[in-house]
Amino acid sequence: MVANASIVNWARFWELSDDQWQNMIDVNLTGVWRTLKVSTPRMIEAGNGGSIITISSVAGIKALPGQSH
């Protein structure tokens, strides 16, 4: 299973609207959690192993201008 979904808004954090912030949380965090939650029990039931891979952009490692969130 691969969770590879992310979004970003090019803005300083104090300029983000509440909707932009919530949309980022919904995609980058809640979406990944839901993917893991649905996939993991099915992988366990299959009984043949498997892998879970979550992918981050380079912004997950190093801060970039305009990507505060």
N, C-alpha and C positions, 0 to 999 in steps of 0.2 A: 504494500500500500504506500502510495506517495501522496503527501499533502504539499502541493505546490501552488499556493494561491496567495497573492499579496497585492496590496494597493498602496499608494502613497499620494499625498497631496503636497505639492510644492508650496509650502507656506511656513511662516514662523508660527510657533505654537499659539501665541496669543492672537493670531489672526484667523485661526481655524474656527469654523462655525461648529456648533454642537452636532449638526448633522454630519459634517466631514469627520469629526472625531468618532462618532458612533459607527459610521460606515467602516472606518478603518478597524475598529475593535471587532465588528461583526465579521469582516472578511479575514483579517489576519489572525485573530485569536479564536473567536467562536466557530468560524468555519473549519479551522484545523481541528479543534476539539471535537466537533460533531463528526468529522471524517474519521478520526481515531475511534470515537465511541461506537460508531456503526460498524467499522471494519474489524476491530479487534475480536469481538465475540465470534464472528464468522471465521476468522483465521484460526481461532482456538478450536472451534467445532470441526474444521477440516482436518485437524490433527496431523498436518504434514509440514508444520513449521511456517515460516514466512518472515517477512521483514517489514518494518515500519520506517519510513524515511520522511522526515520533515525538512523542508528546504527554506532557507532564509536568503534574502538578497545580501549584498555586501553591506548594506545599511544595518544589518543585524550584527555585524562585527565592528564596524567603524562608523561613527557619526558622520553624516554628510550635511552640508548646508541646505536649509529648507526642508529637511526631513526630520523634524524634531519628534514627531510622534512615531 
